[in-house]
Amino acid sequence: MTGLVSVGRINYSNVLPVFHFLDQKADEEQFKFISAVPTELNRMLAEGRIVAGPVSAFSYAEHADHYFAMADLSVSSRGPVGSIFLFSKRPMDDLDGRKVSLPNTSATSVNLLKVLLEKYCGCKCNYSTHPPVLDRMMEEADAALLIGDDALYWSLRDHPYHVYDLGAEWHRRTGLPMTFAIWAVRRDFVNSRPEQAAKLHQLFLESKKQGLSHMDQVVQQAIRLHGNNQSFWEEYFGKLIHDFHGDLVKGAEEYFRACHEIGLLPRPVQVEMWGVNL
């Protein structure tokens, strides 16, 4: 590898506490940040077009033999996550045999919904994938899943649907937190350029620390980007966890086990952390 090292980033508000202060430091360490939706970052990391970044937790599990999880970095929640919603014309437990529209921007949340519906609600549904526009998704479906800022946008609009927060639904049924995104790093990058990989990990951790210490600035940036008011964003960010240890890892591994149980993963996956002693 020569020149700038490509690293992924998501422009969703749920990672803003980690990324808000990052850009001013990144150039000094010769990192180039590439923005994309989660499903595209998942592909880019798998193909080696980026060396690290926040990816869907499900994608981490799919490629666990090729990735490490960067220590103490995730998007998780212990209960409601506030930006991953199922909109439904009928109660969630009454979707057996019904059509469910899925976004083309997500992996973890799509498969979490399948786990919740199949394993916990006993529902076998007919799924189709669409761009994340609620009105169009619901034209022929009984329910639709939205994530990130698309979910936030539609949750604040008038609509006739039941709304289910998937973080809350997972916690209610398992008692565990849910991890939606993991900062993954390719093992070949760690092995070939360990010092630069360590600098990147430290860059993320320092940016997260600064973001969490200056949430007033993060909130103001969210207002500039997405509207709404200070109290809305303070409540929203208060639901999110950007650490990754203890029960957060346990919750992620239970999610991977449940995905394996219903045939979404070939085997249950244990998280292999990197950078713990940095």
C-alpha positions as CSV (number, residue, x, y, z in Angstrom):
1,M,0.0,0.0,0.0
2,T,1.2,3.5,-0.8
3,G,-0.1,7.0,-0.3
4,L,-3.3,7.6,1.7
5,V,-4.9,4.6,3.4
6,S,-8.6,4.4,2.7
7,V,-10.9,4.1,5.7
8,G,-14.7,3.9,5.8
9,R,-17.1,6.3,7.5
10,I,-20.9,6.5,7.7
11,N,-22.7,9.8,7.5
12,Y,-25.5,8.7,9.8
13,S,-26.1,10.7,12.9
14,N,-25.6,7.7,15.1
15,V,-21.8,7.7,14.5
16,L,-21.5,11.5,14.8
17,P,-20.0,11.3,18.4
18,V,-17.1,9.3,17.0
19,F,-16.6,11.1,13.7
20,H,-17.3,14.8,14.5
21,F,-13.8,15.6,15.6
22,L,-12.0,13.2,13.4
23,D,-11.4,15.0,10.1
24,Q,-9.1,17.7,11.6
25,K,-6.7,14.9,12.7
26,A,-7.0,12.4,9.9
27,D,-4.8,14.1,7.3
28,E,-1.9,14.2,9.8
29,E,-1.8,10.4,9.9
30,Q,-2.4,9.9,6.1
31,F,-5.8,8.4,6.2
32,K,-8.5,9.1,3.6
33,F,-12.1,8.7,4.8
34,I,-14.6,7.4,2.3
35,S,-18.3,7.9,3.1
36,A,-21.0,5.3,2.2
37,V,-24.1,3.6,3.5
38,P,-23.5,0.6,5.7
39,T,-24.1,-2.0,3.0
40,E,-21.6,-0.4,0.7
41,L,-19.0,-0.1,3.4
42,N,-19.5,-3.8,4.1
43,R,-18.7,-4.6,0.5
44,M,-15.7,-2.2,0.4
45,L,-14.1,-3.7,3.5
46,A,-14.7,-7.3,2.3
47,E,-13.1,-6.4,-1.1
48,G,-10.1,-4.7,0.5
49,R,-11.0,-1.2,-1.0
50,I,-10.9,0.1,2.6
51,V,-8.8,-1.3,5.5
52,A,-11.1,-0.4,8.4
53,G,-14.3,1.4,9.4
54,P,-17.7,1.0,11.0
55,V,-19.5,-1.9,9.3
56,S,-22.7,-3.8,10.1
57,A,-22.2,-6.2,13.0
58,F,-23.6,-8.9,10.8
59,S,-21.0,-8.2,8.1
60,Y,-18.3,-8.5,10.8
61,A,-19.6,-11.9,11.6
62,E,-19.7,-13.0,8.0
63,H,-16.0,-12.1,7.6
64,A,-14.8,-12.7,11.1
65,D,-11.9,-14.8,9.8
66,H,-10.6,-11.8,7.9
67,Y,-11.4,-9.0,10.4
68,F,-10.6,-7.9,14.0
69,A,-13.1,-5.8,16.0
70,M,-11.4,-2.6,17.1
71,A,-11.6,-2.4,20.9
72,D,-14.1,-0.1,22.5
73,L,-15.8,1.1,19.3
74,S,-19.4,0.3,18.3
75,V,-22.9,1.6,17.8
76,S,-25.0,-0.2,20.4
77,S,-27.9,0.3,22.8
78,R,-29.2,-1.2,26.0
79,G,-32.9,-0.9,24.9
80,P,-34.3,1.6,22.4
81,V,-31.8,2.7,19.8
82,G,-34.0,5.5,18.4
83,S,-33.2,5.1,14.7
84,I,-34.0,1.5,13.7
85,F,-37.8,1.2,13.3
86,L,-40.2,-1.3,11.9
87,F,-43.3,0.5,10.6
88,S,-46.3,-2.0,10.4
89,K,-49.9,-2.0,9.5
90,R,-50.6,-4.6,12.1
91,P,-49.0,-5.8,15.4
92,M,-45.5,-7.2,15.0
93,D,-46.6,-10.6,16.3
94,D,-49.3,-10.8,13.6
95,L,-47.0,-10.6,10.5
96,D,-46.9,-14.4,9.7
97,G,-47.2,-14.9,6.0
98,R,-47.2,-11.1,5.3
99,K,-45.0,-9.0,3.1
100,V,-42.2,-7.1,4.7
101,S,-40.2,-4.4,2.9
102,L,-36.5,-4.1,3.8
103,P,-34.1,-1.2,3.1
104,N,-31.2,-1.7,0.7
105,T,-28.9,0.1,3.2
106,S,-28.7,-2.3,6.1
107,A,-27.4,-5.8,7.0
108,T,-27.5,-6.0,10.8
109,S,-30.9,-4.5,11.2
110,V,-32.4,-6.5,8.4
111,N,-31.2,-9.8,9.9
112,L,-32.1,-8.6,13.4
113,L,-35.7,-8.1,12.2
114,K,-35.7,-11.7,10.7
115,V,-34.4,-13.1,14.1
116,L,-37.1,-11.2,16.0
117,L,-39.9,-12.2,13.6
118,E,-38.9,-15.8,13.1
119,K,-37.4,-16.8,16.5
120,Y,-39.4,-14.7,18.9
121,C,-42.7,-13.9,17.1
122,G,-43.0,-17.2,15.2
123,C,-43.6,-15.4,11.9
124,K,-42.4,-16.5,8.5
125,C,-42.6,-13.4,6.2
126,N,-42.2,-12.7,2.6
127,Y,-39.3,-10.2,2.2
128,S,-38.4,-7.7,-0.6
129,T,-35.7,-5.1,-0.7
130,H,-36.3,-1.4,-1.7
131,P,-34.8,2.1,-1.4
132,P,-35.6,3.5,2.0
133,V,-38.7,5.6,1.2
134,L,-41.5,4.6,3.6
135,D,-44.5,5.6,1.4
136,R,-43.3,3.5,-1.5
137,M,-42.2,0.6,0.7
138,M,-45.6,0.3,2.2
139,E,-47.6,0.4,-1.1
140,E,-47.6,-3.4,-1.4
141,A,-46.2,-4.4,2.0
142,D,-47.7,-4.9,5.4
143,A,-44.5,-3.6,7.2
144,A,-41.3,-1.8,6.4
145,L,-38.0,-1.5,8.1
146,L,-36.0,1.8,8.1
147,I,-32.6,2.5,9.7
148,G,-30.5,5.6,10.5
149,D,-31.5,9.0,9.4
150,D,-34.2,7.6,7.1
151,A,-35.8,6.0,10.2
152,L,-35.5,9.3,12.1
153,Y,-37.1,11.2,9.3
154,W,-40.2,9.0,8.9
155,S,-40.7,8.5,12.6
156,L,-41.3,12.2,13.0
157,R,-43.9,12.4,10.2
158,D,-47.6,11.7,10.5
159,H,-48.4,8.1,9.5
160,P,-51.0,5.5,10.6
161,Y,-48.5,2.7,11.4
162,H,-47.4,0.8,14.5
163,V,-43.8,1.6,15.2
164,Y,-41.3,-0.8,16.8
165,D,-37.8,0.1,17.9
166,L,-35.7,-3.0,17.2
167,G,-33.2,-2.2,19.9
168,A,-36.1,-2.2,22.4
169,E,-37.6,-5.4,21.0
170,W,-34.3,-7.3,21.2
171,H,-33.7,-6.1,24.8
172,R,-37.2,-7.0,25.8
173,R,-36.9,-10.5,24.6
174,T,-33.2,-11.3,25.5
175,G,-32.4,-8.9,28.3
176,L,-29.2,-8.1,26.4
177,P,-27.8,-5.0,24.6
178,M,-27.8,-4.9,20.8
179,T,-24.7,-4.0,18.7
180,F,-25.6,-2.6,15.3
181,A,-22.2,-1.6,14.0
182,I,-18.6,-2.7,14.8
183,W,-15.4,-0.8,13.9
184,A,-13.7,-3.6,12.0
185,V,-10.1,-3.7,10.7
186,R,-8.8,-6.1,8.1
187,R,-6.3,-8.6,9.6
188,D,-4.0,-8.3,6.6
189,F,-3.7,-4.5,7.3
190,V,-2.9,-5.1,11.0
191,N,-0.3,-7.8,10.1
192,S,1.4,-5.8,7.3
193,R,1.2,-2.3,8.9
194,P,0.7,-2.7,12.7
195,E,2.0,0.7,13.6
196,Q,-0.4,2.5,11.2
197,A,-3.3,0.3,12.3
198,A,-2.6,1.3,15.9
199,K,-2.5,5.0,14.9
200,L,-5.9,4.6,13.2
201,H,-7.4,2.9,16.3
202,Q,-6.0,5.6,18.5
203,L,-7.4,8.2,16.2
204,F,-10.9,6.8,16.5
205,L,-10.6,6.4,20.3
206,E,-9.4,10.0,20.7
207,S,-12.1,11.4,18.5
208,K,-14.8,9.4,20.4
209,K,-13.4,10.7,23.7
210,Q,-13.5,14.3,22.4
211,G,-17.0,13.8,21.0
212,L,-18.4,12.4,24.2
213,S,-16.7,15.2,26.2
214,H,-18.2,17.9,24.0
215,M,-21.7,16.5,23.2
216,D,-22.9,20.1,23.0
217,Q,-20.9,20.6,19.8
218,V,-22.0,17.2,18.4
219,V,-25.7,18.1,19.1
220,Q,-25.3,21.5,17.3
221,Q,-23.8,19.7,14.3
222,A,-26.7,17.2,14.3
223,I,-29.1,20.2,14.3
224,R,-27.2,21.8,11.4
225,L,-27.3,18.6,9.4
226,H,-30.7,17.2,10.1
227,G,-32.8,19.8,11.9
228,N,-34.9,19.2,15.0
229,N,-34.0,20.8,18.3
230,Q,-31.4,20.4,21.1
231,S,-33.6,18.3,23.4
232,F,-34.5,15.8,20.6
233,W,-30.8,15.2,19.9
234,E,-29.8,15.0,23.5
235,E,-32.4,12.3,24.1
236,Y,-31.4,10.5,20.9
237,F,-27.7,10.4,21.6
238,G,-28.4,9.4,25.2
239,K,-29.8,6.1,23.9
240,L,-26.6,5.2,22.1
241,I,-23.4,3.5,23.3
242,H,-20.2,3.7,21.4
243,D,-18.1,1.4,23.6
244,F,-17.6,-2.3,23.0
245,H,-16.9,-4.6,26.0
246,G,-18.5,-6.8,28.6
247,D,-22.3,-7.2,28.1
248,L,-22.1,-5.4,24.7
249,V,-19.9,-8.2,23.4
250,K,-22.1,-10.8,25.0
251,G,-25.2,-9.2,23.3
252,A,-23.4,-9.2,19.9
253,E,-22.4,-12.9,20.2
254,E,-26.0,-13.8,21.2
255,Y,-27.2,-12.0,18.1
256,F,-24.7,-14.0,16.0
257,R,-25.9,-17.2,17.6
258,A,-29.5,-16.4,16.9
259,C,-28.6,-15.6,13.2
260,H,-26.9,-19.0,13.0
261,E,-30.0,-20.7,14.5
262,I,-32.2,-19.5,11.7
263,G,-29.7,-20.1,9.0
264,L,-28.4,-16.6,8.4
265,L,-24.8,-17.4,9.4
266,P,-23.0,-20.7,8.8
267,R,-21.7,-20.8,12.4
268,P,-22.0,-18.8,15.6
269,V,-19.2,-16.2,15.9
270,Q,-17.2,-15.0,18.8
271,V,-15.8,-11.5,18.7
272,E,-12.0,-11.3,18.4
273,M,-10.9,-7.9,19.7
274,W,-7.8,-6.1,18.6
275,G,-6.1,-3.1,20.2
276,V,-7.2,-3.8,23.8
277,N,-3.7,-2.9,25.2
278,L,-3.1,0.2,23.1
